[in-house]
Amino acid sequence: MLTINHTDIVLSQVASSKTEAIQSVASSLTGKGYIEPDYVNGMLAREQQSSTYLDNGIAIPHGTTDTRSMVNNTGVVVHHYPQGVDWGDGNLIYLAIGIAC
């Protein structure tokens, strides 16, 4: 079963761009052993295919089907951006929920 604990939540982050935020989320997923370092390329490619912006200031960056083999364990990290990050198309996010699956 997937669980989230306090070490999976990173508060008060700052990112100057969507790419920087995704790289930070990927770094956290990598640090926890959920993904291989190159999975970040799949996360960035996924954004090129279609935005991971949901609504209400939340995005769920994740990889593509091509990068599934780089997932070691299913996991989630949450990054909080109190000043927001421009996610494109006029969307500002405050929470990026990185998913390794």
N, C-alpha and C positions, 0 to 999 in steps of 0.2 A: 504494500500500500504506500502511496506517495504521502509524505508528511513534509510540512514546512516548519522550521523552528527559527528561533531568533538569529541564528548564524546565517540563515538564507536571506535575510532582509538587510539591505544596506541603505541607511538613511543619509540625507543631506548630500547627495551627489551633485556634481556640476558637469555638464557636457556642452560643448559649443556647437555640436551637430548631432544628427541622428546617427551618423557613422561612428562618431566617438562614443555615443551611448551604447550602441550595439557592441562595439569592441570591449567596452567596460563590462557589460553583462556577460559576454563570452569569456572574458578573463575570469570572472567569478565562477562560471560554470566549469571552466578548465581547472581552476584552483581546487574545486571540490571533487575533481576526478570524474565528473559527469560526461565530459566530452574531450575529444582530442583537440589540440590547438587549431588545426585547420578547419574545424567545424565553423569557425567565425566566417569563413568565406561563403559557406552555405547560408548563413544568416544574412549576410550582405546581399547575396544573390536573391534570396527570398524577397527582400525589400524591393529589388528591381522588378520582380515578377508582379508583386502586388503588396501594397502597404499592409503592415501588421497592426496598424492603428485600429482599435476597436471603437471606442467612443468614450466620452467623459474623461479624457486625459489619460487613457490607458493604452499601451501597446504591448503586444506579445511577440517579441522577436524570437524566431526559431529558424532552424535550417530547412533545407530542401530534402526531397526524397533521396536525392543523390548523396547526401551527407549523412544519412541514417547510420551507415556503417561506422561513423566516427563517434557515435553515442555509446559510452561505456555503461551508463546507468541512467534511467529516467530520473530527471530532477528539475527543480525550479529554483530560480533566484529572483528576488524582487529588488529593484533599485528605485529609490525615491529621488526625484528631481524637483525640489521645492520651487525653483525659478522656472521650471519647465524646459522642454527641449522641442524645437521646431521639428515636427515629424513630416512636414510637407503638406501641401494642399490646404494650408491654413490651420492645420491641427497642431495643437500644443499638448505634449504629454507630461505627466507628472509621475507616473508609475510605468516602469518597463519591467514586464514579467518575462524573464528569459526562460525558455522551455527547451529542455533536452529530451527528445523522445524519438 
